[in-house]
Amino acid sequence: MKAKFSPLQLLDFKLLESHYEFIVPEEDEVNVPDLFQSYPVDIDFGIGKTEVEGEIQLFTKIEVNFTKKKPLPGYKLMVEGGGTFRIQDPEKVEENLRNNLSQFSTLNMMINNLRNIIYQITNLGPMGGYLLPPIDISQLLRDKAAEQR
């Protein structure tokens, strides 16, 4: 089946910051899947300004088990990235779709890129790769809107 390309284009993606730490478990045997499932995950994002009309810049930070209190054993991670997007021929794209692409889709793409980086970093670690669970993007957007009120 031939793929139809989205009018949303990812022009650039950069990893801006990362932190990896391994906290040695005190127990001899650890149920790694259960431990990974219990990790707290925090995601923050913000829109930046670009000099080019029609471009969208999005900065996204993901923290996994990155608490200031005592983190759980295993991985303590933080990654932050920036992406630049553009909607091709925005005047030809219906407003609802344009809004969906510029908000939901951009954030989803950023999280997926950072998810891959997290997995690549941890795949070499003692507990194997940590795969960030699926994220409810709609809830993230609602929480961010409520935070800015």
C-alpha positions, 0 to 999 in steps of 0.5 A: 500500500502506498503511503500518503505523506502528512502535511506536517513536516518534521524539519529538524530534531535535536537532543538538547540535554540528557542524563543517565544514572544507574542506581544499584538495587539493594535486592539480589533479584528484581522483577525488572518489568514490574520495576519499570512499570512503577517508575514515575514519568514526568513530561513537560513541553513548550512552544518556542519562537522561530524566525521563519513564518509558519514554523513551529518549534517544540521543546519537550522534556521527559523525566523517568524516575527523576525524583529529588527524593529517593529514586527507585533502583535501576534507571534515573533518566532525563532527556530533552529535545527540540523539534522544528515543524512546518505544515505544508500549504497550511491554507489548503488544510482544514482548520481543525486538522491544522490545529490537531497537527500543530498541537497533538501530532508535533508533541506525539512525534517529539515524545516518540523521538525521545522514547527512542533515545531513552531506549537506546541509552538504556539498552546498554544498561545492566537492566536492558532497554527501558521502553517508555509506556504509551502516553495519553497526549490529549491528557498532557495537552489538557493538563498544560492548558490548565497549568497556564490558566 
